[in-house]
Amino acid sequence: MKPQQAVRRETRKVALGTLVLTAVMLAVFALAGHFDLRALLSALYGDLLAVGNFYLLGRTVQRIAETPDAQSVEQVNLAKLRMRRSYTLRMVGGAALLVLGIAALKLNWIACMVPLVFPQIAILAANWLGSRRVKGGSDMKE
């Protein structure tokens, strides 16, 4: 099953926002005198984990939404179970990859972990900017 256009579009938005926030984080690293190749690779690794997690979430929602007869009580309960299972697997898998990156690859733990919250910030910022555009556009006089 191919990802829907909406999943690809939203993943691109989140990836762009995450990348911008990572650049800001790396600028802070540079100002603090801690920027090096390890910090850069760690930040990119954290970005990859964060955006990958978002993409997998989108694919799970798409799969559940495409289920026929999604209105029955049994199907709704099955969908909830699938979402919980997906969440658990994504969190355990992400944690394992994070520990692997920090322990085995000797990545900077701060630069790896901070980007994990960037998708939420990017989504909030996009929603806030979108709501400001709607408000600003409605007050304009012709």
N, C-alpha and C positions, 0 to 999 in steps of 0.2 A: 504494500500500500504506500503510495507516494504521499509526502506531506502536502497538506492543503496550502494554497496561496497565503491564507491568513497566518498559518504557523510559520511559514518562511518569512513573511513580512514582519511579523512581530518579533521573531528571533533576530532578524537584521537590525531592527530598532534597538532591541536590548543589547545586542553586540556592539552597536555604535556607541550607545550611552555608556556601556561598561568600559569600552576602550577609552573614551574621553575621560571618564573618572579615573581610570588607571593612569593615564598620562598626568593627571593632576597629582595623584598619589606619588608617582615617580618624581615629579617636580619637587614635592615635599621631601622625598628621600634625598634628592640632590641638594636641596637647601640645607638639610641636616647633615650633609656630608656622608651619607650612607649609600649613595647610588653607585652601583657597579653592575657587571654583567650578571651576577647571581641575583641581584634584586630585579633586574629586567626579566630574566628567565622565570623567576618566581612569580612575578606579577602576571606574565603571560600564561603561565600554568594555572594560576588562580582564575584568570579570565576564562580560559578554556573550560575549567570545571564549572564555573558559574553559568556561562552561556550554554554549555552542554546540558546542564541540569534543567535550564529553562526550556530548551528544545525538547528534551525528553518529556517534560511536563506537557508541553503543547501536543506532542504526538499521542500521549496517553489520553488527553481530553478529546482529541480528534477521533481516536479509536472508539472511545465510549460514546461520543456523539453520533457516530455512524452506525451504532448498534440498532438493528431493526426492533420495533416494538419497545422503544425506550420508555414508554409511559406506564407499563405494568409495574406493580409493586415489586415483583421478583426481579425485574430488570433494573429498577432503581437501586435496590439493595445490592445487586451484583455490581452495578456501576460504582457505588460507594466503596465496596470491598476492593475493587480494582484500583480506585484512586488511593486508598489507604496502602495497598500493597505497593503501588508505584512510588508513593512517597517514601515508604520504608526502604525500598530497594535503592532509590536515588540517594537517600541520606546515608545509608550504610556504604554504598558504592563510592559516593563522593568522599566520605570520611576515610575510607580505605585508600583511595587515590591520593588524598591530601597527606595522610600519614606516610604513604609510600614516597611521595615527592619530597617531603621534608626529611625523612629518615634516610632513604636510599639515595636520592639525588642531591641531598644536602642543600635544599632550597631554603631561602629566607622565609621563616614561618609567618612573619608579619605580612610580607609582600604577597605571600600565597593566600592568606586567609582574608585579608581586607577586601579583595575583589569579590568575594563570595556575597557580600551585601550590596554590591553595585547594581545588580539587576533590579532590586527593589527600589533603590534610589532613582535609577533611570526611568522606571515605570511611573513612579510618583511625579518626577519632574516632567515627564511627557504629558501626564494627565493634567498637571497644574498649568503647563503652558497651553495645552489644548483648551482648557476651560477659560483661560485669560483671553485667547483669541476669539472665542465665541462671545464672551462678554464685550470685548472691545469692538467686535464687528457689529453687534446689535445696537450700539449707541451712536453709530456714525450717521450723520445727516447727509442727504443727497443734495 
